Structures are given as structure tokens and as C-alpha cells.
Amino acid sequence: KFSRDSVTTIEISDNIYKSVSEEIIKHPEGLITAGPSDFPAYFRNELIKLSRITGYPILADGASQLRFGNINNNVIVNYDALFRCGYFQKNKPSVIIHFGSTMTSKGYEDFIMNYTGSKYLVNRYDEVFDPAGRYNELIPSDEEKFITALISRFGNFRRENSEWLSSVRKADTAVCHLKEKFIHTSAFPDESRIITEVLELLPDNSNLMLSNSSPVRDFDYFAELTGKNIHVFHNRGASGIDGITSTALGIAAHGEMTVLITGDLAFYYDMNGLLAGRNYNIPLIIILINNNGGGIFKTLPVSGYPEFFDKYFTTPHNLLFENIVKAYGADYTEINNWEELRNKFKEAEKRNRISVLEIRTDSGESLLRRKKFWNMTEEIFNDNSAF
């Protein structure tokens, strides 16, 4: 059986630990970044310990597992907005220590393209999770063992009252306040608010499967810290949007409460997966965000060519999913307001079968809302000399 522990890693020499620890001690401005991964609770605890020692904030991807469970304000969730608004271009880190897969954030990747400081990649798979190729050292180590060994190299060193860490935390909090005013009060059916509403509804010790394309990105943008234990799954990579519903059903088959947030194209691609859910009575709540096609492509320059954009990129399907869902014996509800989403979600929790809650959205309007949010974030930092 494959597991995290079954991956063989290379024994790391003391020179590597010495080099990394000396670089950290030399530079008070640094970042710990955690990309998508199945990091266990022990890793999170050790990472927070490393953050406290170094004074480096932890930029936690939405699928890193680090935003859930024990809340710690060294964990930064609004890092994408901070990169997009130029905060880290103004307050440049000298060192980045990266764990896990490639970060979901486009803002982060755009920043890394021109990054000239030290960057260390740590993962047990010896994979170069750095599309920009800006890393200095690839360290093929078990992440938990590496952190534990690195911490031991610092001895009595502690970067107490780090101004750098305090500044980043303050900036993260400022964006959180903006979310409360902008996202949490937005009118139905704003796609960004769907993320925050579902997070609020998820019970403790539940699973959340994120479809590729917009859902996994919006989750990274807008999911906040919570004390609830939520296990996040995703399927980013060469597989694209294939098999999303089937993957979620496989997760749900283990018995834990499971929710899937998916788009209409990913749902369409794997409709036959619903048959397994019916045949094996697998309970799964599917939040179906239907913006009638590949709305994410509207973020690309090609969207400026309407003569072929819809036909070859967004590919609107105009499907009525209600009849399809019911043909597979699943429950279906079209959601028309936030209160209905909350009520129907709670009803779906009690069922021993698939429940599809469809929310029809406008991808163009949602894109404008995201852009407005990022513009407002930029205004906060441009208008406040404290940042």
C-alpha cells in the first residue's frame, strides 16, 4: 500500500542544515510557503514551531491542510492578495523555504518569476515544484524530519518580536477585514462567497473535494482559518477536470462526511460517476457552480477575441442538469439565495445518497467581483503608510 511513509528519501547532510539555518539567522525577512499536500497535524505543529523561531510567516495554500484545526496567526491565508497588490514587492523576502507542491496562487508565481533571493524546495518526492526555476537548493527529504532536524540546529536562537512577522500578520488581518465587508456581504450568487458559505456549513472532521479550474483557486483566495478539522482533497495536474465526481465518491465511500465543490464542465465530464454513488449508496453533497462553460478562460488574453472565444474556449453547453441528476437517482435542488443554500445543505447532510445543490452564476460578473476585491486590497496598502 502506498503512503507518505513509503517514499524513500535521501539522507540530508549536515552541511545542508548548516547552510539553511545560517541563511535564516542572517536574514530576518523570510517566508515559509506550504503548497498543496496531505500534511499531517504533526507537520503543522512543527512548522508553527519553526515559524516562531525564525520569525517567518507561513503562507498556507488552501489545499495544504494548514488553514484548519488549531488556529495560529502566523499562518497567512491572504497571501495571494498581498502578492497581487504589491505588498511583497515593497517588502521583499530574502529567504523562502517551500514545502509541498506548486502553490495555487498566480500572484505568488508571478512574484517568483523575478525573485532573486534564496529559495529552498523541500519535499520527499525530489520534485522541482517551482515552474519559474528560481530555487537555489532542492532538498529531497521527509518534510517532518527535515523541520525537526532544522529546528535542532538553532539551539537557543529565537527571533523574538519580529517586526517582519508582525507586519505581514497585520497586512493579512487588513485583508480579512476587507473580506468581511466585501465578500461576506455580497449578493447571491457571488462565486467567491460560495466558498465562505460552504466553509461555514462544513462540520468538524469532514472532507472537502475541490474541483480543478475556478473552485480550487477561489478556495485558495478566500478560505480563511478555522478551528474545524477539514481534510481538503484536490486533483490538480495533467488529469485536468477528468474524474472529479468519481474521486469525491471514492473519498466519501470511507464513511466521513464529504462535500464536493465543482464547476459545470467538470461535473459534465464525469456524470457517469454518479452511477457508482447510486449503486453503492454513497452519501455526497455536490455544490455545483454552473456558469455555463469554462469561465476561468475569461482571465486569459484570448478572451479579447469574441469571434472564436466562446466556441473554442468557454464552450457553453446550456445543459439542464436537473433531469440528468434525477436519472441517476440523486437528489437535486436549484439554489436561489444564501438562506436556501444553508437550509438545503443541512437537509442533504441527513441523506444516505448523493445530493446536488446547483447554483447558477455569471462567470463574467464573478470575474469583475474578484478584480474589484484585488483592486480594493491594493488601495488599502497604497493609502496606508503603515504598510
C-alpha positions in Angstrom: 0.0 0.0 0.0 1.4 3.4 -1.0 1.6 6.0 1.7 3.6 9.1 2.6 6.0 6.9 4.7 6.6 4.5 1.8 8.6 7.1 -0.2 12.3 6.7 0.1 14.2 9.9 0.7 17.9 10.7 0.7 19.8 11.3 4.0 20.5 15.0 4.2 24.0 16.1 5.1 24.7 18.4 8.0 26.1 20.9 5.5 22.6 21.5 4.1 21.1 22.1 7.6 24.0 24.4 8.4 23.6 26.4 5.2 19.9 26.8 5.6 20.0 27.7 9.3 22.8 30.2 8.7 20.9 31.8 5.9 17.8 32.2 8.1 19.8 33.7 11.0 21.4 36.1 8.6 18.1 37.3 7.1 15.2 38.3 9.3 12.9 38.8 6.3 11.8 35.4 5.0 8.8 33.3 4.2 7.8 29.7 4.8 5.5 28.6 2.0 3.3 25.4 2.1 1.8 24.3 -1.2 -0.9 21.6 -1.7 -0.2 18.4 0.1 -1.5 15.9 2.6 0.4 17.4 5.5 -0.5 15.7 8.9 -1.1 17.6 12.1 2.4 16.8 13.4 3.9 18.7 10.4 1.7 21.7 11.1 2.8 21.8 14.7 6.5 21.6 13.7 6.0 24.2 11.0 4.5 26.7 13.5 7.4 26.0 15.9 9.8 26.8 13.0 7.9 30.0 12.3 8.1 31.1 15.9 11.9 30.5 16.0 12.7 32.2 12.6 10.1 35.0 12.7 9.0 33.9 9.2 5.2 33.8 8.5 3.7 30.7 6.9 1.9 31.3 3.6 -0.5 28.4 3.5 -2.1 27.2 0.3 -5.8 26.4 0.6 -5.1 22.7 -0.1 -2.1 22.5 2.3 -4.3 21.4 5.3 -2.7 24.2 7.3 -5.7 26.5 7.5 -7.8 24.1 9.5 -7.6 22.7 13.0 -5.6 24.7 15.6 -5.7 28.4 14.6 -2.3 30.2 14.7 -2.0 33.8 13.5 1.5 33.0 12.0 -0.4 31.2 9.2 -1.2 33.7 6.5 -4.2 32.9 4.3 -4.5 36.1 2.2 -1.0 35.8 0.7 -2.3 35.8 -2.9 -3.9 39.2 -2.4 -0.7 40.5 -0.8 1.3 39.5 -3.8 -1.2 40.9 -6.3 -1.3 44.3 -4.5 2.4 44.6 -4.5 2.9 44.2 -0.7 5.8 41.7 -1.1 7.3 43.7 -3.9 7.6 46.5 -1.5 8.6 44.3 1.5 10.8 41.7 -0.2 11.7 38.5 1.5 15.4 37.4 1.4 14.7 33.7 2.0 11.9 31.4 1.0 11.6 27.8 2.3 9.0 25.9 0.4 7.2 22.7 1.3 4.8 20.7 -0.8 3.6 21.0 -4.4 3.4 24.2 -6.5 1.4 27.0 -4.9 -2.0 27.5 -6.5 -1.6 31.3 -6.4 -0.9 33.1 -9.6 0.1 36.2 -7.6 2.8 34.2 -5.9 4.1 32.6 -9.1 4.2 36.0 -10.8 6.3 37.3 -7.9 8.7 34.3 -8.1 9.4 34.8 -11.7 11.6 37.8 -10.8 12.7 36.7 -7.3 16.4 36.9 -6.6 16.7 35.8 -3.0 17.4 32.3 -1.6 14.7 29.7 -2.2 14.9 26.1 -0.8 12.5 23.4 -2.0 11.8 20.6 0.5 9.8 17.6 -0.5 10.1 13.8 -0.2 9.5 13.2 -3.8 12.6 15.1 -5.1 10.3 17.1 -7.4 11.0 20.6 -8.6 7.8 22.3 -7.6 9.0 25.6 -9.0 7.7 26.4 -12.5 9.8 29.6 -12.5 13.0 27.7 -11.7 14.1 30.2 -9.1 15.2 27.8 -6.4 18.7 27.5 -5.0 18.5 24.1 -3.5 16.3 21.1 -3.9 16.2 19.1 -0.7 14.7 15.5 -1.1 13.8 15.0 2.5 10.8 13.8 4.5 9.3 17.2 5.4 8.6 16.4 9.1 12.1 15.0 9.6 13.7 18.0 7.9 11.9 20.5 10.0 12.7 18.7 13.3 16.3 18.4 12.3 16.5 22.1 11.2 14.9 23.3 14.4 17.6 21.5 16.4 20.3 23.5 14.6 19.1 26.8 16.0 19.9 26.0 19.6 18.9 28.9 21.8 18.3 31.3 18.8 14.9 32.9 18.7 13.9 35.8 16.7 11.7 37.5 19.3 9.3 40.3 18.5 9.9 40.1 14.7 8.9 43.3 13.1 8.8 41.5 9.7 6.4 38.8 11.1 4.2 41.4 12.8 3.9 43.5 9.6 2.9 40.5 7.5 0.3 39.4 10.1 -1.1 43.0 10.2 -1.4 43.0 6.4 -3.2 39.7 6.4 -5.6 40.9 9.1 -6.3 44.0 7.0 -7.4 41.8 4.0 -9.5 39.6 6.3 -11.4 42.8 7.4 -11.9 43.7 3.7 -13.3 40.2 3.1 -15.8 40.7 5.9 -17.1 43.9 4.3 -16.9 42.8 0.6 -17.1 39.0 0.2 -19.2 38.0 3.2 -22.0 40.6 2.4 -22.0 40.1 -1.4 -25.3 39.4 -3.1 -26.3 35.9 -4.3 -24.8 34.2 -6.3 -21.3 35.5 -6.0 -18.8 32.7 -6.6 -16.3 33.9 -4.0 -18.9 33.9 -1.3 -20.0 30.3 -2.2 -16.6 29.3 -0.8 -17.0 31.1 2.5 -20.6 29.9 2.9 -19.7 26.2 2.4 -16.8 26.5 4.8 -19.2 27.8 7.4 -21.5 24.9 6.8 -18.9 22.1 6.9 -19.0 20.2 10.1 -15.9 19.3 12.1 -14.0 16.3 10.9 -15.3 16.4 7.3 -13.8 16.1 3.8 -13.8 18.7 1.1 -13.0 17.8 -2.5 -12.2 20.8 -4.7 -12.6 20.6 -8.5 -9.9 22.0 -10.7 -10.3 25.3 -12.6 -12.0 28.0 -10.5 -13.1 26.1 -7.3 -9.6 25.2 -6.2 -8.4 28.8 -7.0 -11.3 30.5 -5.3 -10.7 28.3 -2.3 -7.1 29.4 -2.1 -8.1 33.0 -2.5 -11.0 33.2 0.0 -10.8 30.3 2.5 -10.0 31.6 6.0 -8.6 30.0 9.1 -11.0 27.8 11.1 -10.7 25.7 14.2 -12.7 22.9 12.4 -10.7 19.9 11.2 -11.3 19.8 7.4 -9.4 17.5 5.1 -9.0 19.1 1.7 -8.6 17.0 -1.4 -7.9 18.2 -5.0 -6.8 16.7 -8.3 -4.8 19.3 -10.0 -2.3 18.2 -12.6 -2.3 16.6 -16.1 -5.6 14.9 -15.4 -7.4 18.2 -15.8 -11.1 18.0 -14.9 -11.4 14.2 -15.5 -12.9 12.1 -12.8 -13.6 14.8 -10.3 -17.0 13.4 -9.1 -15.7 9.8 -9.0 -12.7 10.9 -6.9 -15.1 12.6 -4.4 -17.3 9.5 -4.3 -14.2 7.4 -3.5 -13.3 9.7 -0.6 -16.9 9.7 0.7 -17.1 5.9 0.5 -14.8 5.7 3.5 -17.6 7.0 5.7 -16.7 10.5 6.6 -19.0 13.5 5.7 -17.8 14.6 2.3 -18.6 17.7 0.1 -17.5 18.4 -3.4 -17.3 21.9 -4.9 -17.3 21.6 -8.6 -17.9 23.5 -11.8 -20.4 22.6 -14.6 -17.8 21.3 -17.1 -16.1 19.1 -14.6 -19.5 17.8 -13.5 -20.5 17.2 -17.1 -17.2 15.3 -17.9 -17.8 12.8 -15.1 -21.6 12.4 -15.0 -21.3 8.6 -15.2 -19.6 8.7 -11.8 -23.0 9.3 -10.3 -23.9 5.7 -11.1 -21.4 4.4 -8.6 -22.9 6.7 -6.0 -26.3 5.3 -6.7 -25.3 1.6 -6.8 -23.3 1.8 -3.5 -25.5 4.3 -1.6 -22.6 6.7 -1.1 -23.6 10.0 0.6 -22.0 13.0 -1.1 -23.1 16.6 -1.2 -22.2 18.3 -4.5 -22.1 22.0 -4.7 -22.5 22.5 -8.5 -21.4 26.0 -9.6 -22.9 26.4 -13.1 -21.6 29.3 -15.1 -22.3 27.5 -18.3 -18.8 26.7 -19.6 -15.2 27.3 -18.9 -15.5 30.6 -17.1 -11.9 30.6 -16.0 -10.7 31.2 -19.5 -12.1 34.7 -19.3 -8.9 35.5 -17.3 -6.8 34.9 -20.4 -5.9 37.4 -23.1 -7.7 35.2 -25.7 -11.0 36.3 -24.1 -10.5 39.5 -26.1 -11.3 37.7 -29.3 -15.1 37.1 -29.1 -15.3 35.8 -32.7 -14.0 32.4 -31.6 -13.6 32.7 -27.8 -17.0 31.1 -26.8 -16.9 28.4 -29.4 -13.4 27.1 -28.6 -12.7 28.1 -25.0 -15.8 28.7 -22.8 -17.8 26.1 -24.8 -21.2 26.9 -23.3 -23.3 23.7 -23.1 -26.8 25.0 -22.0 -27.4 21.7 -20.2 -30.3 21.3 -17.7 -28.7 19.2 -15.0 -31.8 18.5 -13.0 -33.1 15.7 -15.2 -29.6 14.2 -15.6 -29.1 14.1 -11.8 -32.5 12.6 -11.1 -31.9 9.9 -13.8 -29.1 8.7 -11.6 -31.3 8.6 -8.5 -29.7 11.5 -6.8 -31.5 14.5 -5.2 -31.4 17.8 -6.9 -32.1 21.3 -5.8 -31.5 24.6 -7.6 -30.4 27.2 -5.0 -31.7 30.7 -5.4 -30.4 32.5 -2.3 -27.9 32.1 0.6 -30.6 31.1 3.1 -31.8 28.3 0.8 -28.2 27.1 0.4 -27.8 26.8 4.2 -31.2 25.0 4.7 -30.8 22.6 1.8 -27.2 21.8 2.8 -28.4 20.8 6.3 -31.1 18.6 4.8 -28.6 16.9 2.5 -26.4 16.0 5.5 -29.1 13.7 6.7 -29.4 11.7 3.4 -27.7 8.5 2.6 -27.3 9.3 -1.1 -26.0 12.0 -3.5 -27.4 15.5 -3.2 -26.7 18.1 -5.9 -27.2 21.7 -5.0 -26.9 23.7 -8.2 -26.0 27.4 -8.1 -26.2 29.2 -11.4 -23.7 32.0 -11.7 -22.4 34.6 -14.2 -18.6 34.0 -14.7 -18.1 37.4 -16.1 -19.7 39.1 -13.2 -17.8 36.9 -10.8 -14.5 37.8 -12.5 -15.3 41.5 -12.1 -16.0 41.0 -8.4 -12.6 39.3 -7.9 -10.9 42.1 -9.7 -12.7 44.7 -7.6 -11.6 42.9 -4.5 -8.0 42.8 -5.5 -8.2 46.5 -6.5 -9.6 47.4 -3.1 -6.8 45.4 -1.5 -4.3 47.4 -3.5 -6.0 50.7 -2.4 -5.7 49.7 1.3 -1.9 49.4 1.1 -1.4 52.3 -1.3 -3.3 54.6 1.1 -1.7 53.4 4.3 1.9 54.3 5.0 1.9 51.7 7.9 2.3 49.0 5.3 
